[in-house]
């Protein structure tokens, strides 16, 4: 039986840590950055952890990505 295909769009947006947590990038980094303070812009550069309820859905789709 063939292996199920990986959703490439989701594999580019999320990454799975060693412990199995799913990380995502912060939204709002593309444009209109002058309205934000420097602290807000710096904090958006970091990866954010996904809530467990949403992580379950993403893990089903990305089960072969690890």
C-alpha positions in Angstrom: 0.0 0.0 0.0 1.3 3.4 -0.9 2.2 6.0 1.7 -0.2 8.8 2.1 0.9 12.1 0.6 2.1 14.9 2.8 0.4 18.3 2.7 3.3 20.4 1.5 1.6 23.7 2.3 1.3 22.8 5.9 4.7 21.3 6.2 6.2 24.6 5.2 4.1 26.6 7.7 4.7 24.4 10.8 7.6 22.6 12.3 7.5 19.8 14.9 9.9 19.9 17.8 11.8 17.0 19.3 9.1 16.6 22.1 6.3 16.6 19.5 5.1 20.2 20.0 4.0 22.1 16.8 5.4 25.5 16.2 4.1 28.2 14.0 5.1 31.7 12.9 3.4 34.8 14.3 0.9 36.5 12.0 1.0 40.1 10.9 4.7 40.4 9.8 4.1 41.2 6.1 3.1 44.8 5.9 1.8 47.7 8.0 4.8 47.3 10.4 5.2 51.0 11.0 2.1 51.0 13.2 3.6 48.4 15.5 6.1 49.1 18.3 9.6 47.7 18.1 8.7 45.3 20.9 5.8 43.9 19.0 7.9 43.4 15.8 10.6 41.6 17.8 8.2 39.3 19.5 6.6 38.3 16.1 10.0 37.0 14.9 9.8 34.1 17.3 8.1 30.8 16.8 4.9 30.3 18.8 3.6 27.0 20.1 0.2 25.8 18.8 -2.5 25.0 21.3 -3.0 21.3 21.9 -6.6 21.4 20.4 -5.2 22.7 17.1 -2.0 20.6 17.2 -4.0 17.4 17.1 -5.5 18.3 13.7 -2.1 19.3 12.3 -0.4 16.2 13.6 -2.9 14.0 11.7 -2.0 15.8 8.4 1.7 15.9 9.1 2.1 12.3 10.5 5.0 11.5 8.1 6.9 14.8 8.4 9.1 13.8 11.3 
